[in-house]
Amino acid sequence: MPLDPAAIARGCAADITQVNQLCGLELDRFKQALASGSPITIACTQEAPLFREVAESSPQAQLTFVNIRETGGWSKDAAAAGPKAAALIAAAGEVMPPISLVTLDSTGVALIYGRDEVAIEAAQRLADRLDITVLLSRPGEVAPRRTNEFPVLKGTIRNARGHLGQFELAIDDYALPQPSSRAKLVFGSSRDGATSTCDLILDLSGGTPLFPAHDLRPGYLRADPRDRAAVERAIADAGNLVGTFDKPRYINLEEKLCAHSRSSITGCTRCLDLCPTGAITPNGNAVAIDANVCAGCGSCASVCPTGAASYALPSADALMRRLRTLLQTYRKAGGSDAVVLFHDGEHGADIIDALARFGAGLPANVLPLHVNEVTQLGPEMLGAAFAYGGSGVAVVTRAKPRHDIAALRRAVETSDSIVSALGFGAGLVRIIETDDPDQLRAALDAAPRGIATQKPAGFVPRGAKRGVLETTFRELHHAAPAPVDVVPLAPGAPFGGVKLDVEGCTLCHACVTACPTGALSDNPDRAMLRFTESLCVQCGLCQSTCPEKVITIEPRLDFQAWDTPLRVLKEEEPFNCIACGKPFGTRSSIDRVLAKLGGEKHWMFQGANAKRLDVIKMCADCRVEAVVNESFDPHSGPQRPPVMSTEDYLRAREAKKDGPPGS
């Protein structure tokens, strides 16, 4: 592949050494670099195992590997790929935070769920490695075994939950086989509601999977009993599920930021609606995420408006710093019209590799950026690509994605509408769903060219996801070719305002109590309702909580409102206590109560008791004092009629019959 050392030198502020066979004849050059003790970035991933082996003698060595061959050098546009190579090398040097792990323990207690001899045969092959129980659902004629090395039971799993090392099953039609079974297994009387626990499940029943997104549930293996190859793979995998296993903790959850619920009123359900594995469940005012079940798709983090759920592999700010370095270096090295291609490490890396080896390779202006799952991408990452100087964004997924990409589609639509409204161009954020490398190249070549900003942002993203989200779109607005103040958005967007029917609002502040982000606030010194639009996440709790139903949410991105920290939605004159003069409540609310109770409308305030209306005009302290001093008795109203029983009514009817005519 051709190299452009000058472009790489312009982009990378580091010592650069060009060699032709670092893994062979010039391996001593690598050993000399190790001896220097400096961090080393090696632009070769194919021979990474060799370099790591050589570096074992230098434990202090800091090695970083980056692929500039399949991603740039092997392309029909390779001669122009110098700025891209510089960008990829520089971005690889961005340090990613360490990964937090979740540990799963399995002792090998296995349930094989089937319907016939296929399940029993699988059990016989695994019996020397696992502690086996076979459960047959509605079995036909199954021959008994000569020796019962493991129990064979009858039952149908009604419900299952859990993960590798901790499954819990509810079983109906549960029965034990009779020892006297001769030609076929005969089972005793059955019962419903049996329970069982196990470490792993091998499902060979051929029925409906026991879990949503079953292929992502650790410890649950499923194969069609008619597919012998699939059964063989499942048996092999099951035999290896004994011991201690580590998986990444994909999501960090900060419950206090969650806008799911307040006072038993449901607000935001975005993550609950999208989680494919059922790892997210309501937990009071917040949600709970079972890290043992979570498969790491990142949809919850993508749609979470408050940042309560954030992706941890890596965090949003760390990934955005790599994106920043990628685009800044590309521009510095002389590149233009940068398009960021987000891809995962399985399908995306494979299709890019195939395109490089057997096709035209990636265009020189397309900068691939590896992420754990493309479904983790949110509007902040897609928008940042334009703020940092990019002119387009593409996300490559499978033709039939493994994860539901509804959250990704929502993020793409939101980002594209904002980018388009700010003058970068239309249709610049796209999803390419393909398994064909040539189709990927064709889609990239046919993509519209956007207008790259002439004043790219330089901010360094730090902190929590919501803060990064706000900063990104503020900077995007500053960098926009044709900025506008307000961008309308579709429902479900993480930004917006509220509309208030001022006449109907009583300033009860129920919305303030419910608001999880403090976007709605009161003023302790004045009867007032205030709103901070940059904090609003469109959870809808204020709308659901308002007793007068005078609040509606409005998804939008209002940059002018963001620059106004506090906006007064309604303010009223306070009502001053007629006894001490202290303000309490609002004049309109007190007048409303007086209008409902005064004027002979309520017996408690009629006639001589009309002066009791004065207590409504007093603050809480003066009201208590007035009631005590003037001996107001709330039970001193007119005599209530006596309680009448059925016998009383019958007696009155008889008396009326026996009375004089006309009575």
Secondary structure as the mmCIF struct_conf table of DSSP 4:
data_model
#
loop_
_struct_conf.conf_type_id
_struct_conf.id
_struct_conf.beg_label_comp_id
_struct_conf.beg_label_asym_id
_struct_conf.beg_label_seq_id
_struct_conf.end_label_comp_id
_struct_conf.end_label_asym_id
_struct_conf.end_label_seq_id
HELX_RH_AL_P HELX_RH_AL_P1 PRO A 5 GLY A 11
BEND BEND1 ALA A 14 ALA A 14
BEND BEND2 ASN A 20 ASN A 20
TURN_TY1_P TURN_TY1_P1 LEU A 22 GLU A 26
HELX_RH_AL_P HELX_RH_AL_P2 LEU A 27 SER A 36
TURN_TY1_P TURN_TY1_P2 GLY A 37 GLY A 37
STRN STRN1 ILE A 40 ILE A 42
BEND BEND3 ALA A 43 ALA A 43
BEND BEND4 THR A 45 THR A 45
TURN_TY1_P TURN_TY1_P3 GLN A 46 GLU A 47
HELX_RH_AL_P HELX_RH_AL_P3 ALA A 48 ALA A 55
TURN_TY1_P TURN_TY1_P4 GLU A 56 SER A 57
TURN_TY1_P TURN_TY1_P5 PRO A 59 GLN A 60
STRN STRN2 LEU A 63 PHE A 65
HELX_RH_PI_P HELX_RH_PI_P1 ARG A 69 GLY A 73
BEND BEND5 TRP A 74 SER A 75
TURN_TY1_P TURN_TY1_P6 LYS A 76 ASP A 77
HELX_RH_3T_P HELX_RH_3T_P1 ALA A 78 ALA A 80
HELX_RH_AL_P HELX_RH_AL_P4 GLY A 82 ALA A 92
TURN_TY1_P TURN_TY1_P7 GLY A 93 GLY A 93
BEND BEND6 GLU A 94 GLU A 94
HELX_LH_PP_P HELX_LH_PP_P1 VAL A 95 SER A 100
STRN STRN3 LEU A 101 SER A 106
STRN STRN4 VAL A 109 GLY A 114
BEND BEND7 ARG A 115 ASP A 116
HELX_RH_AL_P HELX_RH_AL_P5 GLU A 117 LEU A 126
TURN_TY1_P TURN_TY1_P8 ALA A 127 ARG A 129
BEND BEND8 LEU A 130 LEU A 130
STRN STRN5 ASP A 131 LEU A 136
BEND BEND9 SER A 137 ARG A 138
BEND BEND10 GLU A 141 GLU A 141
HELX_LH_PP_P HELX_LH_PP_P2 ALA A 143 ARG A 145
BEND BEND11 ARG A 146 THR A 147
BEND BEND12 GLU A 149 PHE A 150
STRN STRN6 VAL A 152 HIS A 163
TURN_TY1_P TURN_TY1_P9 LEU A 164 GLY A 165
STRN STRN7 GLN A 166 ALA A 175
HELX_LH_PP_P HELX_LH_PP_P3 LEU A 176 LEU A 176
STRN STRN8 PRO A 177 PRO A 177
HELX_LH_PP_P HELX_LH_PP_P4 GLN A 178 GLN A 178
TURN_TY1_P TURN_TY1_P10 PRO A 179 SER A 180
BEND BEND13 ALA A 183 LYS A 184
STRN STRN9 PHE A 187 PHE A 187
STRN STRN10 ARG A 191 ARG A 191
BEND BEND14 ASP A 192 ASP A 192
STRN STRN11 ALA A 194 CYS A 198
BEND BEND15 ASP A 199 ASP A 199
STRN STRN12 LEU A 200 ASP A 203
BEND BEND16 SER A 205 SER A 205
BEND BEND17 GLY A 207 THR A 208
BEND BEND18 LEU A 210 PHE A 211
TURN_TY1_P TURN_TY1_P11 PRO A 212 ALA A 213
HELX_RH_3T_P HELX_RH_3T_P2 HIS A 214 LEU A 216
BEND BEND19 ARG A 217 ARG A 217
TURN_TY1_P TURN_TY1_P12 PRO A 218 GLY A 219
STRN STRN13 TYR A 220 ARG A 222
TURN_TY1_P TURN_TY1_P13 PRO A 225 ARG A 226
HELX_RH_AL_P HELX_RH_AL_P6 ARG A 228 GLY A 239
TURN_TY1_P TURN_TY1_P14 ASN A 240 ASN A 240
STRN STRN14 GLY A 243 PRO A 248
STRN STRN15 ILE A 251 LEU A 253
HELX_RH_3T_P HELX_RH_3T_P3 GLU A 255 LEU A 257
BEND BEND20 HIS A 260 HIS A 260
STRN STRN16 SER A 261 ARG A 262
TURN_TY1_P TURN_TY1_P15 SER A 263 SER A 264
STRN STRN17 ILE A 265 THR A 266
HELX_RH_AL_P HELX_RH_AL_P7 ARG A 270 LEU A 274
BEND BEND21 PRO A 276 GLY A 278
STRN STRN18 ILE A 280 ASN A 283
TURN_TY1_P TURN_TY1_P16 GLY A 284 ASN A 285
STRN STRN19 ALA A 286 ILE A 289
TURN_TY1_P TURN_TY1_P17 ALA A 291 VAL A 293
HELX_RH_AL_P HELX_RH_AL_P8 SER A 299 VAL A 303
BEND BEND22 PRO A 305 ALA A 308
STRN STRN20 ALA A 309 TYR A 311
TURN_TY1_P TURN_TY1_P18 LEU A 313 PRO A 314
HELX_RH_AL_P HELX_RH_AL_P9 ALA A 316 LYS A 332
TURN_TY1_P TURN_TY1_P19 ALA A 333 GLY A 334
BEND BEND23 ASP A 337 ASP A 337
STRN STRN21 VAL A 339 HIS A 343
TURN_TY1_P TURN_TY1_P20 GLY A 345 GLU A 346
HELX_RH_AL_P HELX_RH_AL_P10 HIS A 347 PHE A 358
BEND BEND24 GLY A 359 GLY A 359
TURN_TY1_P TURN_TY1_P21 ALA A 364 ASN A 365
STRN STRN22 VAL A 366 HIS A 370
BEND BEND25 ASN A 372 ASN A 372
HELX_RH_3T_P HELX_RH_3T_P4 VAL A 374 GLN A 376
HELX_RH_AL_P HELX_RH_AL_P11 PRO A 379 ALA A 387
TURN_TY1_P TURN_TY1_P22 TYR A 388 GLY A 389
BEND BEND26 SER A 391 SER A 391
STRN STRN23 GLY A 392 THR A 397
BEND BEND27 ALA A 399 LYS A 400
BEND BEND28 ARG A 402 HIS A 403
HELX_RH_AL_P HELX_RH_AL_P12 ALA A 406 ALA A 421
TURN_TY1_P TURN_TY1_P23 LEU A 422 GLY A 423
BEND BEND29 PHE A 424 PHE A 424
BEND BEND30 ALA A 426 GLY A 427
STRN STRN24 VAL A 429 GLU A 433
BEND BEND31 ASP A 435 ASP A 435
HELX_RH_AL_P HELX_RH_AL_P13 PRO A 437 ASP A 445
TURN_TY1_P TURN_TY1_P24 ALA A 446 ALA A 446
BEND BEND32 ALA A 447 ALA A 447
HELX_LH_PP_P HELX_LH_PP_P5 PRO A 448 ARG A 449
BEND BEND33 GLN A 454 LYS A 455
BEND BEND34 GLY A 463 GLY A 463
HELX_RH_AL_P HELX_RH_AL_P14 LYS A 465 ALA A 479
BEND BEND35 PRO A 481 ALA A 482
BEND BEND36 ASP A 485 ASP A 485
STRN STRN25 VAL A 486 PRO A 488
TURN_TY1_P TURN_TY1_P25 PRO A 491 GLY A 492
BEND BEND37 PRO A 494 PRO A 494
STRN STRN26 GLY A 496 LEU A 500
TURN_TY1_P TURN_TY1_P26 VAL A 502 GLY A 504
HELX_RH_AL_P HELX_RH_AL_P15 ALA A 510 ALA A 514
BEND BEND38 PRO A 516 ALA A 519
STRN STRN27 LEU A 520 ASN A 523
TURN_TY1_P TURN_TY1_P27 PRO A 524 ASP A 525
STRN STRN28 ARG A 526 PHE A 531
HELX_RH_3T_P HELX_RH_3T_P5 GLU A 533 LEU A 535
HELX_RH_AL_P HELX_RH_AL_P16 LEU A 541 THR A 545
TURN_TY1_P TURN_TY1_P28 PRO A 547 GLU A 548
STRN STRN29 ILE A 551 ASP A 558
HELX_RH_AL_P HELX_RH_AL_P17 PHE A 559 TRP A 562
TURN_TY1_P TURN_TY1_P29 ASP A 563 ASP A 563
BEND BEND39 THR A 564 PRO A 565
STRN STRN30 ARG A 567 GLU A 572
HELX_LH_PP_P HELX_LH_PP_P6 GLU A 573 GLU A 573
STRN STRN31 PRO A 574 ASN A 576
HELX_LH_PP_P HELX_LH_PP_P7 CYS A 577 CYS A 577
TURN_TY1_P TURN_TY1_P30 ILE A 578 CYS A 580
STRN STRN32 PRO A 583 THR A 586
HELX_RH_AL_P HELX_RH_AL_P18 ARG A 587 LEU A 597
TURN_TY1_P TURN_TY1_P31 GLY A 598 LYS A 601
BEND BEND40 HIS A 602 HIS A 602
HELX_RH_3T_P HELX_RH_3T_P6 TRP A 603 PHE A 605
BEND BEND41 GLN A 606 GLN A 606
HELX_RH_3T_P HELX_RH_3T_P7 GLY A 607 LYS A 617
BEND BEND42 MET A 618 MET A 618
HELX_RH_AL_P HELX_RH_AL_P19 ALA A 620 ASN A 629
TURN_TY1_P TURN_TY1_P32 GLU A 630 SER A 631
TURN_TY1_P TURN_TY1_P33 PRO A 634 HIS A 635
BEND BEND43 GLY A 637 PRO A 638
HELX_LH_PP_P HELX_LH_PP_P8 GLN A 639 VAL A 643
HELX_RH_AL_P HELX_RH_AL_P20 THR A 646 ASP A 658
BEND BEND44 GLY A 659 GLY A 659
TURN_TY1_P TURN_TY1_P34 PRO A 661 GLY A 662
#
